[in-house]
Amino acid sequence: MNETGWAIDIDRDDIARAALVADPTAPLAPGQVRVRVDSYAMTANNITYAVFGKPAGLFGNDQGYWDFFAERDTPGRLPVWGFATVTESAADGIAVGETFYGYYPMASHAVLNVGNAGPGGFTDVTPRRTTLPPIYNQYQRIGALPDYRAADHDYWPVFRPLFLTGWLIADQFEDEGDYGVQQILIASASSKTAIGLGFSLAQRGGHRPETIGLTSAANVDALAAQGIYDRVISYDQIMTLNAATPAALVDMAGNGAVTRVVHSHFGGQLQASIIVGKSHWDAQADVEGLPGPERQGFFAPGRSQKRIADWGGPAFGRKIAEAWLAFMDVAPRLATIDKRHGGEAALAAYREMLSGDADPKAGILVLPA
């Protein structure tokens, strides 16, 4: 399939059904560019994208993640974060050979519609994308990224969007006075978003709540050794926590059983329950009649837009850059990069992540070529 390129098609109604297909090229229209996807990450976050591929209310309209790269009457194309290089350009201001960081389909190539091209990059203005969150439609020139370092290149797709989500959750806690809690319980604490949250909370000066990572018993020692959280305990130890201490739960994976245990144990002392992802896509939600607060979803693009409005775009960018560079100083000891090459390996990586068998200490990086 290398001659024509490849893509992975996913059944919109059954995300376990995925197939590697040929993806032939077509002539570009004016304003379009064709890019070769150089590398992208496959993480639990991408499974959340698949779960919410169909309209789910996240975007405040009748669109979902399938609408970024697939028309309604076609199979889903999963969005991924990565780097791509322009191989053909019919757009002013975008040259062949330029490399951009951004949102791409799980494929070897992609065609993007260029708008607002400038020194920093461009915005995709495909009609169906213009009503989707702007943060997903921005493509940044690698040379214009203020916090890009060549040594960190492979960590950008693996950690950047997940770290940003964790950092934004930490910012929301600080903005909300930590909801008045003394401890923050972080479920699926070995996930990369959770690690970004734990790291960001630890960077805060002054008083802050204790961070408690919740993970499987087999992961406790290794996760504790990373020093990201104040404490790490197994799921079966939740009941040993002091139920009289005000707490908040951040659920990274949509694990209904863990949510029920935490809500039942803390009851009225649970001040906030935030769900971030749904990588446990096949688990029962089990949220009917939960004691304690109503669960609230966290949507990183919405939080980003709020902070851009609060601080201005340049200040928002500077804050992220400072936090990211600090995190990159420790990221290599938190995860190894596991490179997979080609379409068959890409499909296998998707199925591995879907099964829940992926090693949380590795960052899967797919190199499509």
C-alpha positions, 0 to 999 in steps of 0.5 A: 500500500506504500505506493498509494498510501494507507489509512485505517478505517474504523466502524463508527458503531463498533470501534473494535472493527478496524481495517487497514485500507489503501488510500489513493491520492487525488489532485489537490484543489487550490488552497490545499496541501498534501502532507506525509505523516512522519510520526504520531502517538497512539495513546489511551486518549485516542481511544477516548476520541474513538468512543466520542467519535459520533456526536456526544455533546462535547462540542456543543453541536451535532459533531464528534471526533469522526467529523475531523477527517471523515464525511458522515457516510464513510468509515471513521478516521481516528484523529491522532497527534503528530508531525507531518511534512508537506509533500505537495502544496497548492496553498500560498505561504506553505512550502514543500518540505515544511514540517508541522505539529498538529492533528492528523488522521491515522494514515500515512498521508493527509490533505489539509485545507489551508487558511490563515497561513502565517509565520507560526503555521496555519488553520485547517478550514475544511468546512466541516471542521470550522465549527469544531474546537479551534485548538484541533484545527491549528497546525504549527510550524516546527521552527516556530514552536518556542518550546520545541527542542530537537531532543524532545521530538519523539515526546511531543506526540506522546506527551504534549496533548496529554500533558496539556490536558493534565496541566489544564486540570491542575489550573482548574483546581487552583482556579476553583480553590481546589474545591476546598479539598485536602486530597485529590484522588487520581484514578488510572494514575499511570496514564500520561494525562494523570502523570501530567496532572500530578506533575503540574500539581506538584510544581505549585508553590505554597499549600496544595492538596495531597495527590494520591495516585490510584492504580492496579496493585501490580503498578503501585511500586513502579509508579510510586518510584517515579515520585509524581504523586505524594502517595500511590495506592491500589484500587483495593486500598481506597477504603483505607483512606480517611473518609472524613477528609474532604476529597476530589476524584479525577477519573482518567479512564471512565472506570465505573467501579472505581468511581462507585467505590470512591463516591460510596466511601467519601459520600458528602466529603467528596467535593468534586468528581471529574471525568476526563477520558473513556479509555475503559470504553467497554466498561459499564458506567455504573453511575446511577444513584451515586452518593456525593457530587454529580460527576462533571466532564473536563474538556481541555479545548474549552478550558484552553479557550477560557484561559486564552480569553483570560490571559491572552494568547501570548501569555497562555503560550508562555505559561504552557512553554514554561510548564512543558520544558520543566516536564520535558526535563523528567519525561525520559525517565517516565516513559520509553519511546516504543516505535512502530513502523508501517500500516500493519504495525499501526493497526496492531498498535490501535488494537493493543491500545483498545484491548487495554494491554499497552504498557503504560511505561511506554509511549507508542510512536507510529512511523507510518512509512 
